[in-house]
Amino acid sequence: MALSRQLGVGIIGAGEVAQVVHLPVLSLLSHLYTVHIVCDVSAKLAQHCATKFHVPKATTNPEEVFASSAVNVVFVLTSDEYHETFTIQALQAGKHVCV
């Protein structure tokens, strides 16, 4: 069954896992996914990833990811101790989650 539309993605955590694995793969699968926002505690790192992977928005505020109507699925790519908190917040915002 083919998808009728692309899924909008929000990334929380712009470290090595995001840069080496998830963002390159999502770029290769751009016919299925569009990354709309990338969030990290480091504004510089979030902006670097946004520029490198052509993501329209960079932020340090995860609430912006959860509030975005363009985001269908949130990739939680932070260190382990934040997985639970961000996963619960994303689910409460009605998003699908990849941890």
N, C-alpha and C positions, 0 to 999 in steps of 0.2 A: 504494500500500500504506500503510495507516494504522499509526502507531506504537501499540503496545499499552500503552505507559507513557510518562511524562514522563522526560526525561533530566535528571539532576542535574548542576548546573554549579558549578564552583569558579572564582573569579576571582582572578588574581594580577596586581596592578597596578590601583590605584583612581584613576588620574589622569583627565585630560580625556577620553581616548578611551573609557575605561570609563563615565564619567558622561554623556557626550554621545551616544555611539553604542550601545555594547553593553548596558549595563544597562537603558536605556529600551526597546530592541528586545526584549530577553529578557523584560521585564515585559509587553510587548504580546503576546508569544508564550507566555504563562504556561500555556497548555493543552499546550504541548510541552516547556517547560523550567522548571525550578525552580532558582533560585540558592540554594545552601545555605551558601556561605562566601565571604567576600571578604577578600583579603590585600593588605597594602601595607606598605612600610617605615615609613610613618607610621601609628601607631595611631589618631591623631585622624582622619585621612582614611579609613582602613578603617571606623571606627565611623560616620563621617558617611554613607558610601555604604550601609552596612548599615541605618542608620536610614531614610535617604531612599528606598531601594528595597526595604525590608522583607525584608532578608536576615538570617536568624537568627543568624549567627556572623560576627564580625570578628576578624582576627588579624594579627600581624606575622610569623608563622612559616609559610612556604610548606609545610613538612612536614605541617602540619595539613590543608592542602588535599589533598596526595597521599595521606595516610592515611585520609581520610574515605571510608567505605563508601557514603555517599550521593552522592558525586561520580562521575559517569561520564565527564565531559569537563571539561578544564581550559582556560580561556581565558587565554593568556599575553599580558597587555596592558601589560607593563613597557616600559622603554626598550630599544632594540635590543640593547645589549650583554648583556642578561640572557636574551634569547630562547632561545639554545641551551641554556644550563644548565637553565632551568626546563622546557623542552620535553623534554629527555632525562630529567630526574627524573620528570616526569609519565608519560612512556612506560614507564619502568622500573617505575613503580607500577601499570601496567596501565590507565592512563587514555587516552582519546582526547584530542587536543589541537587547539585552534584558536589560531593565532598571528597 
